[in-house]
């Protein structure tokens, strides 16, 4: 939750200006793929601000087309102006451009959704997706963020971190792991070692009972993980036997993206980074 407005304590407006920016960002972050339409009262409750403050922020955003009002409900959704802001960044993401044809092939091969994920330091974020052709499917909308420890893409990114860093993120709550204790931290570290050894991660209904996910790492020329290829699918369509084939297909696709980037997977002596 973002802090409530703070007074200008230093006489030059810096504190107040910073607070306004932080609050504005908090308002934008309340919109999600699951809840794209929100009212002023809902947003105010979630960010801990007065309704009048939220209303002023939304009014400014609306003028800049960063949000727009639904004509029927009068609630707000994110606006097309955000695409203009994010466009240059997405265009510069070489991983996204290089991965696109590989993701299309993977979706055609498996019949399931394929996506490209990147890491922002504490979350796995979707920057590209090819949706499954099936009527019943699982998708990962552009901009969707995941911080659940059992998320397949999160496992991939954390498997490239040191054990100390992973433990700190779990204990601080930066990565969500319900019922965390010392035993589960140790078990999770073993799980990440298995991800590194196998070459792909598994989420078999652990973060969402009706969904399965497999993910594999994409490497740059230094051998660092820069992205992950993800295949999410309805659990009823994925037996344990098919899970293996999905994982292998995902890993093969990630390897093709790595090759197209001019990257390389780390050697056996480097893999795991002191895990």
VOBA-1610 file (N, C-alpha, C; in pm, whole numbers, padded with zeros to 5 digits, always signed):
BEGIN
Unk+00085-00119+00000Unk+00000+00000+00000Unk+00088+00123+00000Unk+00058+00221-00082Unk+00136+00342-00089Unk+00107+00429+00032Unk+00208+00509+00073Unk+00188+00595+00187Unk+00088+00706+00157Unk+00019+00753+00261Unk-00069+00867+00242Unk+00014+00991+00217Unk-00052+01096+00173Unk+00019+01217+00137Unk+00095+01271+00258Unk+00216+01314+00235Unk+00297+01369+00343Unk+00317+01516+00320Unk+00336+01594+00426Unk+00352+01738+00412Unk+00487+01773+00355Unk+00499+01897+00307Unk+00626+01948+00258Unk+00710+01986+00379Unk+00806+01898+00416Unk+00881+01917+00539Unk+01012+01989+00521Unk+01061+02006+00398Unk+01193+02066+00381Unk+01189+02204+00319Unk+01066+02254+00293Unk+01054+02391+00247Unk+01076+02411+00099Unk+01122+02309+00025Unk+01148+02330-00117Unk+01059+02245-00205Unk+00965+02173-00147Unk+00869+02097-00226Unk+00915+01958-00266Unk+01039+01921-00234Unk+01090+01791-00278Unk+01011+01676-00217Unk+00985+01684-00086Unk+00914+01576-00018Unk+00773+01561-00074Unk+00704+01674-00091Unk+00569+01669-00143Unk+00567+01619-00287Unk+00663+01665-00367Unk+00669+01622-00507Unk+00693+01473-00519Unk+00782+01420-00435Unk+00810+01277-00437Unk+00687+01198-00398Unk+00614+01247-00295Unk+00493+01178-00250Unk+00388+01173-00359Unk+00371+01281-00432Unk+00273+01285-00540Unk+00306+01181-00646Unk+00434+01172-00683Unk+00476+01076-00786Unk+00453+00933-00738Unk+00491+00905-00615Unk+00474+00771-00560Unk+00326+00733-00556Unk+00241+00828-00515Unk+00097+00801-00509Unk+00039+00777-00648Unk+00084+00855-00746Unk+00035+00840-00882Unk+00072+00702-00938Unk+00194+00660-00911Unk+00238+00527-00957Unk+00156+00419-00888Unk+00129+00436-00760Unk+00049+00338-00685Unk-00090+00324-00745Unk-00149+00436-00788Unk-00281+00432-00850Unk-00277+00350-00979Unk-00176+00372-01063Unk-00166+00296-01188Unk-00150+00147-01162Unk-00078+00113-01057Unk-00049-00028-01029Unk-00168-00104-00971Unk-00275-00034-00935Unk-00392-00105-00884Unk-00465-00179-00995Unk-00447-00135-01120Unk-00514-00201-01233Unk-00439-00328-01270Unk-00511-00438-01283Unk-00450-00565-01318Unk-00530-00632-01429Unk-00474-00739-01485Unk-00545-00814-01588Unk-00673-00876-01531Unk-00670-00915-01403Unk-00789-00974-01340Unk-00894-00869-01306Unk-00849-00747-01276Unk-00941-00638-01241Unk-00906-00513-01322Unk-00942-00511-01449Unk-00906-00399-01535Unk-00991-00274-01512Unk-01109-00290-01453Unk-01199-00178-01429Unk-01211-00152-01279Unk-01181-00029-01237Unk-01187+00005-01095Unk-01250+00142-01077Unk-01323+00158-00967Unk-01381+00287-00933Unk-01291+00365-00840Unk-01321+00492-00821Unk-01240+00580-00736Unk-01233+00526-00593Unk-01346+00483-00540Unk-01350+00433-00402Unk-01263+00310-00386Unk-01270+00217-00482Unk-01189+00095-00476Unk-01040+00129-00477Unk-01002+00219-00567Unk-00860+00256-00578Unk-00814+00326-00450Unk-00896+00417-00400Unk-00859+00491-00279Unk-00837+00395-00162Unk-00923+00295-00150Unk-00909+00197-00042Unk-00779+00118-00056Unk-00743+00082-00179Unk-00625-00003-00201Unk-00494+00072-00182Unk-00492+00199-00215Unk-00365+00273-00203Unk-00356+00356-00076Unk-00467+00361+00001Unk-00463+00433+00127Unk-00464+00584+00114Unk-00534+00635+00012Unk-00543+00779-00010Unk-00689+00824-00002Unk-00708+00954+00019Unk-00844+01009+00016Unk-00901+01000-00125Unk-01032+00984-00132Unk-01099+00976-00262Unk-01073+01101-00346Unk-01069+01217-00282Unk-01046+01341-00356Unk-00908+01343-00421Unk-00809+01286-00350Unk-00674+01281-00404Unk-00668+01187-00524Unk-00730+01069-00509Unk-00733+00973-00618Unk-00807+01031-00738Unk-00915+01101-00711Unk-00992+01160-00820Unk-00909+01261-00898Unk-00829+01342-00827Unk-00743+01440-00895Unk-00638+01370-00980Unk-00579+01262-00926Unk-00477+01188-01000Unk-00537+01129-01127Unk-00654+01067-01112Unk-00720+01005-01227Unk-00760+01109-01331Unk-00802+01226-01285Unk-00839+01333-01378Unk-00721+01374-01464Unk-00604+01385-01401Unk-00482+01420-01477Unk-00446+01308-01573Unk-00453+01184-01525Unk-00423+01069-01611Unk-00518+01064-01730Unk-00646+01096-01705Unk-00745+01091-01812Unk-00714+01196-01919Unk-00670+01312-01877Unk-00633+01417-01973Unk-00516+01373-02061Unk-00425+01291-02002Unk-00307+01244-02076Unk-00331+01108-02141Unk-00455+01059-02133Unk-00494+00930-02193Unk-00422+00811-02131Unk-00378+00827-02007Unk-00317+00714-01935Unk-00425+00626-01874Unk-00541+00682-01848Unk-00658+00603-01809Unk-00776+00654-01892Unk-00879+00573-01898Unk-01002+00615-01967Unk-01120+00565-01886Unk-01234+00631-01903Unk-01353+00597-01826Unk-01446+00509-01908Unk-01491+00400-01848Unk-01587+00313-01914Unk-01720+00389-01926Unk-01776+00400-02048Unk-01896+00482-02066Unk-02018+00429-01992Unk-02023+00300-01964Unk-02141+00243-01898Unk-02129+00248-01746Unk-02018+00204-01693Unk-02002+00194-01547Unk-01938+00318-01486Unk-01875+00403-01569Unk-01802+00522-01524Unk-01682+00486-01439Unk-01644+00361-01441Unk-01521+00319-01373Unk-01404+00339-01468Unk-01284+00328-01415Unk-01165+00357-01493Unk-01093+00231-01537Unk-01027+00241-01652Unk-00936+00137-01700Unk-00811+00207-01752Unk-00703+00130-01769Unk-00581+00187-01825Unk-00607+00232-01968Unk-00542+00341-02010Unk-00566+00398-02141Unk-00457+00369-02241Unk-00486+00398-02366Unk-00391+00370-02474Unk-00266+00456-02466Unk-00272+00566-02390Unk-00154+00649-02376Unk-00036+00575-02315Unk-00067+00472-02234Unk+00041+00394-02174Unk+00119+00316-02279Unk+00050+00276-02386Unk+00119+00203-02493Unk+00222+00294-02559Unk+00188+00420-02576Unk+00282+00515-02636Unk+00406+00530-02549Unk+00386+00523-02417Unk+00500+00534-02326Unk+00583+00407-02327Unk+00515+00292-02323Unk+00586+00164-02315Unk+00640+00118-02451Unk+00583+00171-02559Unk+00622+00127-02693Unk+00772+00129-02719Unk+00841+00240-02693Unk+00985+00244-02719Unk+01063+00138-02641Unk+01019+00112-02516Unk+01087+00010-02436Unk+01067-00128-02497Unk+00942-00161-02532Unk+00914-00292-02590Unk+00987-00310-02723Unk+00996-00201-02801Unk+01064-00210-02930Unk+01212-00237-02912Unk+01270-00191-02800Unk+01413-00209-02777Unk+01445-00343-02712Unk+01343-00414-02668Unk+01368-00543-02604Unk+01403-00647-02712Unk+01532-00667-02730Unk+01576-00759-02834Unk+01522-00899-02810Unk+01515-00939-02682Unk+01464-01071-02649Unk+01322-01090-02704Unk+01241-00986-02693Unk+01103-00994-02741Unk+01098-01012-02892Unk+01175-00932-02964Unk+01175-00939-03110Unk+01226-01075-03157Unk+01334-01121-03097Unk+01396-01247-03138Unk+01307-01366-03102Unk+01238-01356-02990Unk+01160-01470-02941Unk+01029-01490-03016Unk+00975-01385-03077Unk+00839-01393-03132Unk+00817-01511-03227Unk+00901-01530-03332Unk+00875-01644-03421Unk+00891-01779-03352Unk+00979-01785-03253Unk+00997-01911-03179Unk+00873-01940-03094Unk+00817-01836-03035Unk+00695-01854-02955Unk+00579-01901-03042Unk+00570-01847-03164Unk+00464-01890-03255Unk+00478-02039-03288Unk+00600-02082-03317Unk+00624-02224-03347Unk+00591-02311-03227Unk+00628-02264-03108Unk+00603-02342-02987Unk+00454-02356-02962Unk+00377-02248-02982Unk+00232-02253-02963Unk+00167-02349-03063Unk+00217-02348-03186Unk+00163-02439-03288Unk+00199-02583-03256Unk+00321-02604-03208Unk+00368-02740-03177Unk+00293-02801-03060Unk+00273-02723-02954Unk+00212-02776-02832Unk+00061-02757-02826Unk+00009-02661-02903Unk-00133-02629-02894Unk-00167-02545-02773Unk-00065-02505-02697Unk-00087-02427-02576Unk-00029-02286-02592Unk-00066-02199-02500Unk-00014-02063-02500Unk+00137-02065-02476Unk+00208-01975-02540Unk+00351-01958-02513Unk+00375-01811-02480Unk+00470-01784-02393Unk+00495-01647-02349Unk+00643-01627-02321Unk+00684-01500-02328Unk+00821-01462-02293Unk+00814-01377-02167Unk+00893-01415-02067Unk+00894-01346-01939Unk+01031-01284-01914Unk+01033-01168-01849Unk+01158-01107-01806Unk+01149-01079-01657Unk+01263-01053-01595Unk+01272-01036-01449Unk+01299-00890-01417Unk+01222-00832-01324Unk+01243-00692-01288Unk+01311-00676-01152Unk+01365-00784-01101Unk+01434-00781-00972Unk+01358-00852-00862Unk+01225-00846-00869Unk+01143-00914-00769Unk+01023-00984-00830Unk+00999-00962-00960Unk+00882-01021-01025Unk+00917-01069-01165Unk+00843-01171-01209Unk+00850-01216-01348Unk+00740-01145-01425Unk+00775-01082-01538Unk+00679-01002-01614Unk+00667-01052-01756Unk+00545-01056-01808Unk+00520-01101-01944Unk+00539-00985-02042Unk+00622-01006-02145Unk+00644-00903-02247Unk+00601-00949-02386Unk+00565-01076-02401Unk+00514-01126-02529Unk+00433-01252-02504Unk+00330-01274-02587Unk+00247-01392-02572Unk+00184-01433-02705Unk+00178-01563-02727Unk+00101-01620-02838Unk-00004-01710-02773Unk-00131-01675-02786Unk-00238-01748-02718Unk-00266-01882-02786Unk-00307-01980-02707Unk-00348-02111-02757Unk-00471-02096-02846Unk-00484-02188-02943Unk-00602-02186-03030Unk-00721-02256-02965Unk-00699-02323-02852Unk-00809-02393-02784Unk-00906-02293-02722Unk-01033-02331-02717Unk-01132-02245-02654Unk-01104-02230-02505Unk-01067-02339-02440Unk-01029-02335-02299Unk-00877-02328-02294Unk-00825-02224-02237Unk-00680-02203-02236Unk-00641-02114-02120Unk-00513-02114-02091Unk-00459-02020-01992Unk-00370-01922-02066Unk-00385-01795-02033Unk-00306-01693-02099Unk-00227-01614-01996Unk-00125-01544-02045Unk-00042-01457-01961Unk-00041-01320-02027Unk-00134-01233-01991Unk-00146-01104-02059Unk-00018-01022-02053Unk+00007-00941-02156Unk+00123-00852-02156Unk+00120-00764-02032Unk+00233-00757-01963Unk+00241-00677-01842Unk+00206-00750-01715Unk+00153-00874-01727Unk+00120-00952-01607Unk+00246-00978-01527Unk+00234-00969-01394Unk+00350-00987-01307Unk+00325-01102-01210Unk+00430-01180-01185Unk+00419-01295-01096Unk+00532-01293-00994Unk+00495-01316-00867Unk+00596-01322-00761Unk+00573-01442-00669Unk+00490-01537-00715Unk+00465-01659-00641Unk+00585-01752-00657Unk+00635-01804-00547Unk+00754-01890-00551Unk+00734-02013-00638Unk+00610-02061-00651Unk+00584-02180-00729Unk+00561-02153-00877Unk+00549-02027-00915Unk+00538-01992-01056Unk+00658-02047-01132Unk+00634-02112-01245Unk+00743-02176-01319Unk+00848-02073-01363Unk+00804-01958-01412Unk+00902-01858-01457Unk+00979-01799-01340Unk+00912-01780-01226Unk+00983-01730-01107Unk+01090-01829-01065Unk+01058-01959-01070Unk+01158-02061-01037Unk+01281-02050-01128Unk+01255-02027-01257Unk+01367-02016-01352Unk+01459-01901-01313Unk+01400-01784-01287Unk+01482-01668-01255Unk+01554-01685-01121Unk+01486-01742-01023Unk+01549-01760-00892Unk+01656-01868-00894Unk+01645-01963-00987Unk+01748-02068-00995Unk+01883-02011-01037Unk+01884-01889-01092Unk+02008-01824-01132Unk+02065-01735-01021Unk+01993-01726-00909Unk+02038-01644-00796Unk+02113-01731-00695Unk+02189-01665-00607Unk+02257-01738-00501Unk+02155-01785-00397Unk+02190-01887-00322Unk+02101-01938-00218Unk+02072-01830-00115Unk+02171-01748-00084Unk+02153-01641+00014Unk+02050-01540-00034Unk+02059-01503-00162Unk+01966-01406-00218Unk+01824-01463-00220Unk+01810-01587-00259Unk+01678-01651-00264Unk+01617-01656-00124Unk+01696-01699-00027Unk+01648-01707+00111Unk+01601-01572+00162Unk+01677-01468+00131Unk+01641-01333+00177Unk+01510-01287+00114Unk+01490-01317-00015Unk+01368-01275-00083Unk+01246-01350-00029Unk+01263-01477+00002Unk+01153-01555+00058Unk+01117-01505+00198Unk+01217-01483+00281Unk+01191-01443+00420Unk+01135-01301+00430Unk+01173-01215+00335Unk+01122-01078+00337Unk+00981-01067+00281Unk+00936-01172+00212Unk+00805-01168+00149Unk+00806-01110+00010Unk+00925-01072-00041Unk+00935-01020-00178Unk+00887-01126-00276Unk+00916-01253-00244Unk+00862-01366-00319Unk+00765-01439-00227Unk+00642-01457-00275Unk+00536-01513-00190Unk+00552-01664-00174Unk+00552-01710-00049Unk+00558-01852-00018Unk+00479-01874+00111Unk+00351-01906+00103Unk+00268-01923+00223Unk+00323-02033+00314Unk+00319-02008+00445Unk+00363-02107+00542Unk+00513-02129+00542Unk+00590-02029+00507Unk+00735-02042+00496Unk+00798-02070+00632Unk+00892-02166+00635Unk+00977-02189+00752Unk+01112-02238+00702Unk+01204-02264+00794Unk+01340-02303+00754Unk+01341-02430+00670Unk+01253-02524+00703Unk+01248-02649+00628Unk+01203-02625+00484Unk+01102-02541+00467Unk+01053-02515+00331Unk+01152-02433+00251Unk+01230-02347+00316Unk+01336-02273+00245Unk+01438-02371+00189Unk+01479-02467+00272Unk+01576-02567+00227Unk+01518-02651+00113Unk+01392-02690+00126Unk+01328-02770+00021Unk+01319-02691-00109Unk+01292-02562-00097Unk+01280-02478-00218Unk+01416-02463-00286Unk+01522-02452-00208Unk+01657-02442-00266Unk+01692-02570-00342Unk+01652-02684-00288Unk+01673-02811-00359Unk+01593-02812-00488Unk+01472-02761-00482Unk+01387-02755-00602Unk+01455-02670-00710Unk+01513-02558-00672Unk+01580-02472-00770Unk+01703-02540-00830Unk+01772-02620-00750Unk+01884-02696-00804Unk+01835-02795-00910Unk+01719-02855-00884Unk+01660-02947-00982Unk+01625-02873-01112Unk+01577-02749-01100Unk+01546-02669-01218Unk+01672-02647-01301Unk+01781-02609-01234Unk+01908-02588-01304Unk+01956-02715-01372Unk+01944-02829-01300Unk+01991-02956-01356Unk+01905-03001-01473Unk+01773-02991-01459Unk+01680-03039-01561Unk+01677-02947-01682Unk+01686-02815-01657Unk+01681-02718-01766Unk+01545-02653-01783Unk+01448-02691-01702Unk+01316-02629-01706Unk+01244-02650-01572Unk+01151-02557-01542Unk+01080-02558-01414Unk+00936-02605-01433Unk+00879-02659-01325Unk+00744-02714-01327Unk+00658-02647-01220Unk+00537-02611-01258Unk+00435-02567-01163Unk+00310-02649-01196Unk+00292-02760-01126Unk+00181-02851-01156Unk+00065-02825-01061Unk-00008-02716-01088Unk-00123-02683-01006Unk-00090-02634-00868Unk+00033-02587-00846Unk+00073-02547-00711Unk+00038-02402-00677Unk+00039-02314-00774Unk-00002-02176-00746Unk-00147-02152-00786Unk-00199-02234-00879Unk-00340-02230-00917Unk-00380-02373-00951Unk-00479-02426-00880Unk-00508-02569-00886Unk-00546-02617-01026Unk-00599-02529-01111Unk-00644-02573-01243Unk-00545-02538-01354Unk-00424-02495-01316Unk-00327-02453-01417Unk-00192-02524-01400Unk-00131-02556-01514Unk+00003-02612-01517Unk+00092-02513-01592Unk+00216-02501-01547Unk+00310-02415-01618Unk+00447-02480-01624Unk+00514-02467-01738Unk+00654-02506-01750Unk+00729-02386-01807Unk+00853-02369-01766Unk+00932-02255-01812Unk+01078-02295-01821Unk+01150-02232-01915Unk+01291-02262-01936Unk+01368-02131-01958Unk+01495-02129-01919Unk+01572-02005-01925Unk+01627-01971-02063Unk+01635-01840-02089Unk+01702-01786-02207Unk+01826-01713-02158Unk+01940-01739-02222Unk+02069-01683-02178Unk+02123-01580-02277Unk+02201-01484-02224Unk+02271-01391-02312Unk+02412-01439-02338Unk+02495-01354-02401Unk+02630-01396-02439Unk+02722-01418-02319Unk+02682-01365-02203Unk+02761-01386-02081Unk+02720-01513-02007Unk+02615-01578-02054Unk+02565-01695-01985Unk+02471-01661-01871Unk+02421-01536-01869Unk+02326-01494-01766Unk+02182-01513-01816Unk+02092-01546-01724Unk+01951-01561-01760Unk+01891-01422-01784Unk+01841-01398-01905Unk+01782-01268-01938Unk+01632-01277-01963Unk+01580-01397-01977Unk+01437-01415-02002Unk+01401-01561-01976Unk+01272-01589-01983Unk+01224-01727-01970Unk+01111-01749-02068Unk+01111-01865-02131Unk+00999-01906-02215Unk+00902-01984-02126Unk+00776-01948-02131Unk+00675-02008-02044Unk+00564-02070-02128Unk+00518-02188-02087Unk+00401-02252-02146Unk+00300-02278-02034Unk+00192-02197-02026Unk+00084-02225-01930Unk-00028-02304-01999Unk-00091-02395-01925Unk-00195-02477-01986Unk-00295-02523-01880Unk-00419-02553-01920Unk-00516-02608-01825Unk-00468-02743-01774Unk-00482-02765-01646Unk-00430-02888-01586Unk-00498-03012-01642Unk-00627-03002-01673Unk-00699-03122-01719Unk-00643-03173-01852Unk-00570-03088-01924Unk-00518-03128-02054Unk-00373-03178-02045Unk-00316-03175-01926Unk-00174-03209-01913Unk-00156-03322-01812Unk-00136-03441-01863Unk-00103-03555-01776Unk+00043-03543-01734Unk+00083-03625-01639Unk+00223-03623-01597Unk+00314-03660-01715Unk+00267-03750-01802Unk+00347-03791-01918Unk+00361-03673-02016Unk+00250-03602-02041Unk+00256-03490-02133Unk+00337-03374-02075Unk+00339-03364-01943Unk+00416-03259-01878Unk+00563-03266-01920Unk+00615-03386-01929Unk+00754-03405-01971Unk+00776-03354-02112Unk+00686-03384-02204Unk+00702-03340-02342Unk+00688-03189-02354Unk+00598-03129-02276Unk+00585-02983-02275Unk+00712-02917-02224Unk+00768-02973-02118Unk+00892-02918-02064Unk+01007-02925-02163Unk+01018-03038-02231Unk+01125-03053-02330Unk+01105-02957-02448Unk+00981-02940-02491Unk+00953-02847-02601Unk+00983-02704-02559Unk+00950-02670-02436Unk+00976-02536-02384Unk+01126-02511-02375Unk+01200-02609-02325Unk+01345-02595-02314Unk+01410-02582-02451Unk+01360-02657-02549Unk+01414-02649-02685Unk+01388-02511-02744Unk+01269-02456-02719Unk+01236-02323-02768Unk+01324-02218-02702Unk+01346-02230-02572Unk+01432-02135-02501Unk+01574-02142-02555Unk+01619-02263-02590Unk+01753-02279-02647Unk+01762-02208-02783Unk+01654-02216-02862Unk+01655-02149-02993Unk+01659-01997-02976Unk+01585-01947-02877Unk+01589-01802-02851Unk+01729-01762-02806Unk+01790-01842-02719Unk+01926-01815-02674Unk+02022-01808-02793Unk+02010-01904-02883Unk+02098-01908-03001Unk+02075-01786-03089Unk+01950-01748-03110Unk+01919-01632-03193Unk+01971-01502-03131Unk+01984-01500-02998Unk+02038-01384-02929Unk+02190-01382-02930Unk+02251-01491-02977Unk+02396-01502-02968Unk+02441-01537-02827Unk+02350-01597-02752Unk+02380-01631-02613Unk+02432-01772-02599Unk+02459-01808-02476Unk+02509-01943-02447Unk+02466-01983-02306Unk+02431-02109-02292Unk+02401-02160-02159Unk+02531-02178-02083Unk+02533-02155-01952Unk+02656-02171-01876Unk+02702-02315-01874Unk+02830-02334-01863Unk+02886-02469-01855Unk+02852-02534-01722Unk+02877-02662-01711Unk+02839-02737-01591Unk+02911-02683-01468Unk+03031-02628-01486Unk+03102-02577-01370Unk+03048-02443-01324Unk+02976-02373-01415Unk+02919-02242-01379Unk+02776-02254-01330Unk+02708-02358-01374Unk+02564-02367-01351Unk+02531-02367-01203Unk+02433-02287-01167Unk+02386-02283-01030Unk+02442-02169-00951Unk+02553-02105-00995Unk+02607-01989-00928Unk+02619-02008-00776Unk+02701-02102-00735Unk+02732-02125-00595Unk+02614-02177-00515Unk+02519-02235-00582Unk+02403-02287-00508Unk+02446-02408-00427
//
